Amino acid sequence: MILKMRILVTGGAGFIGSNFILYTLARYPRYKIINLDQLTYAGNLENLKTISRNKNYQFVKGDICDRGLAYRHMSRCDCVVHFAAETHVDRSIKQAGRFVTTNVYGTFALLEAALKNKIKRFVHVSTDEVYGSRQKGFFKESDPLNPSSPYSASKASSDLLARSYFVTHGLPVLITRSSNNFGPRQYPEKVIPLFITNLLEGKKAPLYAKGQNIRDWIFVEDNCRAIDLVLHQGKSGEIYNIAGENYRTNIDLTKTILANMGQPRSMIEYVADRPGHDFRYAIDCSKIRKLGFKPQVAFERALLLTIQWYVQNKTWWKKLKRKS
């Protein structure tokens, strides 16, 4: 067991990043974390207010594309867990350049800094969307990438770039690709918090097309457990799919949210489908299961916990929706 680790977390004020920091400091109280985040619209320091005075935590406001800044703060760390990214597919359709800059060049800047600092572990956090869609079966880590949106294309590019630094330079890179995350502190543009908060405001849930697209859902705390496992026990140069194995059509997901919130199905508003909308994401997670990973929070309980969090934290999300 490693007693101390110094970790640079990028994008730690965002949804998954903040949950990962909270999880890590709770599990490893002697670890030190530097959180490098530019605080774009999706970054929120309120996510970390409970540990803001923890002597083992430091926040640094900055852009991952700033190579000098990344180098300076990485020089004080052993490992990197790289969450920072533009992530919303709908935004990528209209603002692709921002996604290329942050997700591709930003990852390059971090890899260069990691190489110069001889970082011991570089965990690059990615998504199952890089594989694209498939009607049947499950994608393995060795399958070709076939992204459909500017978002997933930028993440696929950063994955390939990260792995090239392992192959070419021997940088100990590890890549995780998870299915759709949900849970507390998720920015309310994503489908689950959008539907929950809309319903709390008396608004309808806008569902693309007929809602037949299929997604796998994983509770964010379970993804954090998996990333922690990869950080400590994963093999350098390897890719690990992380799945919740909770496959649902979007219409079934929406109906479940409505039922849990005591809302009628008339609160569904069917809207025009988005361009390039992948039909089904599905990944084989047998590789990380061999490391000992298994989701611990059942989907039904996780969804109830998520709804309760948004009910109890209206001030948090109402400010964000007003800005949007």
VODOVO-526673 format. One record per residue (C-alpha): x, y, z. Coordinates in pm, whole numbers. Example, Ala and Ser with C-alpha at 12.3 -4.5 7.8 and 13.67 -1.06 7.14 Angstrom:
<pts>
{{1230 -450 780}}
{{1367 -106 714}}
</pts>
This chain:
<pts>
{{0 0 0}}
{{133 342 -97}}
{{117 558 216}}
{{168 891 42}}
{{108 1007 -313}}
{{120 1355 -462}}
{{-138 1386 -737}}
{{-204 1662 -988}}
{{-573 1644 -1076}}
{{-674 1845 -1382}}
{{-1033 1963 -1407}}
{{-1087 1886 -1042}}
{{-1361 2146 -1000}}
{{-1579 1970 -1255}}
{{-1825 1687 -1206}}
{{-1616 1368 -1208}}
{{-1297 1545 -1102}}
{{-1448 1693 -787}}
{{-1605 1362 -692}}
{{-1268 1194 -744}}
{{-1089 1445 -519}}
{{-1347 1403 -242}}
{{-1327 1025 -274}}
{{-946 1021 -273}}
{{-894 1249 28}}
{{-1152 1051 224}}
{{-988 719 141}}
{{-624 832 153}}
{{-601 1114 409}}
{{-221 1136 374}}
{{-226 1193 -2}}
{{-165 1543 -133}}
{{-370 1681 -423}}
{{-314 1985 -643}}
{{-629 2071 -836}}
{{-553 2255 -1163}}
{{-872 2394 -1312}}
{{-946 2694 -1535}}
{{-1297 2729 -1388}}
{{-1482 2744 -1716}}
{{-1862 2734 -1702}}
{{-1866 2373 -1576}}
{{-1600 2420 -1308}}
{{-1736 2506 -966}}
{{-1533 2542 -647}}
{{-1852 2495 -444}}
{{-1813 2128 -534}}
{{-1508 2117 -306}}
{{-1600 2355 -26}}
{{-1596 2075 233}}
{{-1222 2018 179}}
{{-1114 2368 78}}
{{-915 2409 402}}
{{-766 2061 401}}
{{-388 2102 438}}
{{-334 1827 180}}
{{-538 2004 -87}}
{{-443 2300 -304}}
{{-639 2471 -578}}
{{-459 2636 -870}}
{{-657 2831 -1126}}
{{-508 2782 -1469}}
{{-535 2649 -1822}}
{{-394 2305 -1902}}
{{-281 2450 -2236}}
{{-29 2665 -2044}}
{{273 2435 -2067}}
{{482 2636 -1822}}
{{209 2633 -1559}}
{{149 2261 -1603}}
{{522 2192 -1571}}
{{566 2397 -1253}}
{{286 2232 -1062}}
{{352 1887 -1196}}
{{709 1914 -1067}}
{{567 1878 -715}}
{{370 1562 -796}}
{{426 1190 -853}}
{{115 1122 -1057}}
{{-142 1291 -1279}}
{{-513 1215 -1313}}
{{-632 1410 -1616}}
{{-1004 1494 -1618}}
{{-994 1842 -1771}}
{{-1192 1848 -2097}}
{{-1477 2002 -2285}}
{{-1739 1728 -2267}}
{{-2084 1828 -2389}}
{{-2170 1682 -2731}}
{{-2429 1948 -2814}}
{{-2178 2226 -2747}}
{{-1915 2051 -2959}}
{{-2143 2061 -3262}}
{{-2147 2442 -3245}}
{{-1803 2512 -3094}}
{{-1573 2236 -3218}}
{{-1259 2451 -3206}}
{{-1277 2487 -2831}}
{{-1293 2109 -2796}}
{{-990 2055 -3018}}
{{-789 2314 -2828}}
{{-868 2190 -2477}}
{{-897 1817 -2536}}
{{-614 1768 -2784}}
{{-363 2048 -2735}}
{{-430 2061 -2361}}
{{-355 1689 -2330}}
{{-38 1738 -2536}}
{{79 2015 -2301}}
{{26 1792 -2000}}
{{203 1496 -2160}}
{{504 1713 -2237}}
{{515 1837 -1878}}
{{476 1482 -1746}}
{{762 1360 -1962}}
{{996 1634 -1842}}
{{900 1576 -1480}}
{{934 1196 -1506}}
{{581 1143 -1374}}
{{531 791 -1236}}
{{166 747 -1344}}
{{-43 948 -1591}}
{{-410 847 -1590}}
{{-593 990 -1891}}
{{-970 986 -1829}}
{{-1169 928 -2148}}
{{-1510 804 -2261}}
{{-1682 510 -2427}}
{{-1801 752 -2697}}
{{-1465 721 -2876}}
{{-1572 377 -3003}}
{{-1884 511 -3171}}
{{-2211 322 -3194}}
{{-2288 -47 -3245}}
{{-2615 -237 -3277}}
{{-2505 -552 -3094}}
{{-2217 -676 -2884}}
{{-1963 -482 -2681}}
{{-1649 -286 -2761}}
{{-1319 -413 -2623}}
{{-1026 -187 -2549}}
{{-843 -314 -2857}}
{{-1125 -225 -3100}}
{{-1075 58 -3352}}
{{-1204 401 -3260}}
{{-1491 541 -3463}}
{{-1610 869 -3304}}
{{-1918 1046 -3438}}
{{-1917 1394 -3281}}
{{-1652 1665 -3254}}
{{-1647 1591 -2880}}
{{-1578 1220 -2915}}
{{-1335 1282 -3202}}
{{-1134 1521 -2983}}
{{-1129 1266 -2701}}
{{-1024 988 -2939}}
{{-743 1213 -3062}}
{{-625 1277 -2707}}
{{-639 903 -2630}}
{{-416 824 -2926}}
{{-180 1105 -2837}}
{{-156 988 -2477}}
{{-82 629 -2576}}
{{181 746 -2826}}
{{376 897 -2536}}
{{385 552 -2376}}
{{493 378 -2694}}
{{745 642 -2804}}
{{877 779 -2477}}
{{788 515 -2221}}
{{571 760 -2024}}
{{358 544 -1788}}
{{21 637 -1935}}
{{-302 458 -1845}}
{{-635 532 -2015}}
{{-985 483 -1874}}
{{-1298 487 -2089}}
{{-1618 498 -1888}}
{{-1982 485 -1983}}
{{-2224 770 -1899}}
{{-2163 904 -1548}}
{{-2434 1051 -1328}}
{{-2466 1165 -970}}
{{-2431 1472 -745}}
{{-2263 1790 -875}}
{{-2317 1719 -1244}}
{{-2366 2035 -1449}}
{{-2737 2064 -1539}}
{{-2687 2055 -1916}}
{{-2645 1675 -1904}}
{{-2954 1464 -1948}}
{{-3020 1332 -1596}}
{{-2965 1658 -1404}}
{{-3135 1855 -1683}}
{{-3448 1644 -1657}}
{{-3446 1644 -1276}}
{{-3400 2021 -1246}}
{{-3649 2098 -1523}}
{{-3913 1891 -1346}}
{{-3836 2064 -1017}}
{{-3898 2394 -1198}}
{{-4225 2271 -1345}}
{{-4074 2241 -1694}}
{{-4086 1944 -1929}}
{{-3806 1696 -1998}}
{{-3684 1750 -2359}}
{{-3623 1406 -2508}}
{{-3447 1362 -2841}}
{{-3650 1193 -3118}}
{{-3842 894 -2977}}
{{-3592 820 -2703}}
{{-3480 485 -2840}}
{{-3106 553 -2811}}
{{-2936 321 -2561}}
{{-2681 419 -2298}}
{{-2504 246 -2011}}
{{-2508 438 -1682}}
{{-2252 434 -1401}}
{{-2278 618 -1071}}
{{-1993 869 -1046}}
{{-1863 726 -718}}
{{-1824 387 -882}}
{{-1627 542 -1167}}
{{-1404 712 -909}}
{{-1341 373 -747}}
{{-1244 230 -1084}}
{{-1009 519 -1166}}
{{-851 479 -821}}
{{-797 110 -896}}
{{-634 187 -1231}}
{{-412 452 -1070}}
{{-281 206 -811}}
{{-295 -130 -985}}
{{-331 -71 -1359}}
{{-55 -162 -1603}}
{{119 121 -1786}}
{{22 152 -2151}}
{{-311 -22 -2097}}
{{-667 96 -2158}}
{{-951 7 -1922}}
{{-1320 20 -2006}}
{{-1538 111 -1707}}
{{-1905 17 -1733}}
{{-2196 34 -1494}}
{{-2376 -234 -1699}}
{{-2705 -50 -1661}}
{{-2832 -36 -2020}}
{{-3148 163 -2082}}
{{-3316 341 -2366}}
{{-3345 715 -2311}}
{{-3723 686 -2300}}
{{-3705 421 -2025}}
{{-3457 637 -1833}}
{{-3691 934 -1863}}
{{-3991 734 -1743}}
{{-3793 613 -1443}}
{{-3700 969 -1348}}
{{-4062 1078 -1384}}
{{-4185 790 -1169}}
{{-3932 862 -895}}
{{-4032 1227 -892}}
{{-4407 1160 -900}}
{{-4449 1325 -1241}}
{{-4681 1216 -1526}}
{{-4549 1106 -1865}}
{{-4711 1414 -2015}}
{{-4405 1600 -1883}}
{{-4199 1450 -2166}}
{{-4140 1688 -2457}}
{{-4020 1514 -2772}}
{{-3772 1735 -2960}}
{{-3583 1706 -3290}}
{{-3289 1467 -3278}}
{{-2936 1608 -3271}}
{{-2701 1556 -3569}}
{{-2489 1240 -3562}}
{{-2667 1098 -3257}}
{{-2510 759 -3177}}
{{-2769 486 -3127}}
{{-2601 257 -2873}}
{{-2289 263 -2658}}
{{-2174 -66 -2510}}
{{-1836 -162 -2368}}
{{-1683 -486 -2240}}
{{-1544 -422 -1891}}
{{-1402 -770 -1821}}
{{-1048 -629 -1818}}
{{-1102 -400 -1521}}
{{-1309 -665 -1348}}
{{-992 -876 -1343}}
{{-837 -598 -1134}}
{{-1121 -647 -886}}
{{-1361 -374 -990}}
{{-1735 -413 -946}}
{{-1991 -130 -920}}
{{-2112 -99 -562}}
{{-2418 125 -600}}
{{-2722 -21 -777}}
{{-2866 200 -1050}}
{{-3204 245 -881}}
{{-3047 356 -552}}
{{-2795 579 -732}}
{{-3071 754 -923}}
{{-3269 817 -604}}
{{-2957 956 -434}}
{{-2900 1183 -734}}
{{-3258 1313 -735}}
{{-3239 1377 -360}}
{{-2914 1571 -402}}
{{-3068 1807 -660}}
{{-3380 1849 -446}}
{{-3162 1944 -148}}
{{-2921 2168 -341}}
{{-3147 2396 -543}}
{{-2929 2702 -484}}
{{-2632 2520 -643}}
{{-2803 2434 -972}}
{{-3037 2733 -1001}}
{{-2737 2969 -1020}}
{{-2587 2759 -1298}}
{{-2909 2744 -1500}}
{{-2953 3120 -1474}}
{{-2601 3172 -1615}}
{{-2672 2931 -1898}}
</pts>
